[in-house]
Amino acid sequence: MAREYDVVILGGGTGGYVAAIRASQLGLKTAIVEKENLGGTCLHKGCIPSKALLRSAEVYRQSQNAQNYGIEIQGVTLNFSAVQKRKQTIVDTLHQGVKGLMKKGKIDVFYGTGRILGPSIFSPMPGTISVEMNDGSDNEMIIPKNVIIATGSKPRSLDGIDVDGKHILFSDHALQMEQLPKSMTIVGGGVIGIEWASMLNDFGVEVTVLEYGNSILPTEDLEIAKEVEKLLKNRGITIQTNAKLQSCTSKEDNTVEIIANIEDKETTFHTEKVLIAVGRTGNIQNIGLENTEIESDSGFIKVNENFQTKEKHIYAIGDVIGGMQLAHIASHEGLAAIEHIVHGTVKSINYKNVARCIYSYPEVASVGLTETEAIQLGHAVKIGKFPFKAVGKALVYGQSEGFVKIIGNKETNDILGVHMVGPHVTDMISESALAMLLDATPWEISETIHPHPSLSEVIGEAALAVDGRAIHF
């Protein structure tokens, strides 16, 4: 017999389970359909496991450089099996936490593959969900008043490249490596590619990055991207921009041969493994979209400002609708969709006020417009920059490379963007995101008394620098 719900969410990732919790809090009878594990890509194949590995890489690097702090350590060794075990323990702990939240909210979870059905005896509108259960039991029929599609994304492939999961990998495969390769070539110099390049370099792997564009980190401010490229090269990472991949072939000697056109010159690379990191595409296949009027574009579902599809009772959030594809955005889109379902309120998200983070070494964090974007939009800009090397806490911490850059509007004095590269900037960017949310000016940030000594002093000094008033540089 079919079961009825106020809202059914396809996908139990970050956006899906957060939306389910809010729906339950607001009194809706709620269910999630999840084909794998609650927590989705972020918890099991992305944010959390990759950052756990990055943390181990950081500790390994710091241990090797302990003499810089007056500490002598003999015989530092890397136990990669233990690194992977620690990563999995963290994932498992958080996974249990999410399952506990579902029980607390009395949210039903159906483990299986859900597909949206068209009009039928169950409902005159599309939206009934047929769930092919993982345990092999009979399909469950779920009749919701509203549906939220939160099926996430998967790594984007390249035509002609056979990703075998052994020699040629996506990040999903790389996270499960039992042994580190001697060498890795990463195709793609975006966020995922640069995080992996930094991590593998810290673990002692020979790393090459091939980026199609003329700069790594193409979504970041150009000055930030150039600084990261310089610092990564200083660590021994090979970076080739304007690299157009022509072929990628596994060889009998368990290596991979890559042929790329670099500035009109054919170049051959040999490497033990290849990581394909050229972006992600929405999981829109086999979920029943063909049974609805829902439209998609370039692999992502089209929605309006309320996250409604063309079928107004069916919403979509998170990676499956494209955009910035960040876990914290998916969560807030899920909250906005539930608020619209319950109250009809429009909770718009200003994506330019959303912080973006890259957990490489050095870290990168940003919010708002890049300098290029601001100029292209016709803004007259004024810019303040301040280096970490002039901040006492950065010297104490032992990481003084990088800087903070604040872009202001000359005419209105509004902050247009803040960009950071350096130690712990992913933990400091929220101050700037709040400043932009509250329409603060650089002067107001500079008037905020930042504690001394602290890394956050760099933000106050950069704000002063916007008007030529920096004190310590």
Number of C-alpha atoms within 10 A of each C-alpha: 6 11 11 16 16 18 26 31 30 27 27 30 29 26 32 32 28 23 30 30 21 19 26 21 12 13 11 19 20 25 27 28 29 27 20 16 17 26 25 24 22 18 22 24 19 16 15 18 23 23 16 19 21 24 17 21 23 18 13 18 17 15 18 17 14 13 11 11 11 8 10 11 11 8 7 10 9 13 9 17 13 11 17 19 11 16 22 17 13 15 20 14 10 17 18 13 14 21 16 12 16 22 12 11 17 16 21 16 18 20 20 22 20 28 21 23 22 20 14 11 8 16 14 10 15 22 29 28 28 21 21 20 18 15 8 8 8 10 15 17 19 24 22 23 18 20 28 28 29 32 30 31 22 18 16 14 16 12 8 10 14 14 19 11 17 14 23 24 20 22 19 17 16 22 18 13 15 11 11 16 18 14 19 25 25 27 22 23 27 21 23 23 26 24 21 26 28 23 25 22 22 21 21 16 17 19 23 22 25 24 26 20 16 11 19 27 23 14 14 23 20 16 15 24 18 15 17 24 19 13 16 20 13 10 12 12 20 16 21 21 17 17 24 20 19 15 14 20 18 21 12 7 7 12 17 21 18 19 18 22 16 18 12 10 9 13 15 14 12 18 21 20 24 31 25 24 25 21 17 17 20 23 20 19 11 11 18 18 19 13 14 18 13 18 14 17 9 10 16 20 25 20 20 11 12 23 27 23 24 17 17 15 17 26 27 30 32 29 25 25 29 20 11 14 19 19 20 15 21 26 20 20 24 31 22 23 28 29 19 17 23 13 9 12 13 14 17 13 14 9 12 16 21 22 22 22 19 19 23 25 25 22 20 27 24 31 25 24 23 23 24 11 14 18 12 10 9 8 16 14 20 19 21 22 23 26 22 24 18 17 21 17 19 23 14 13 12 14 16 20 18 22 24 25 28 30 27 27 19 15 10 11 18 18 27 25 25 30 27 30 28 26 23 19 24 19 12 16 24 18 14 25 22 15 19 22 14 10 14 16 19 28 17 13 19 20 12 11 9 16 9 11 12 14 23 21 23 27 30 22 27 29 31 23 23 26 16 14 14 18 10 10 13
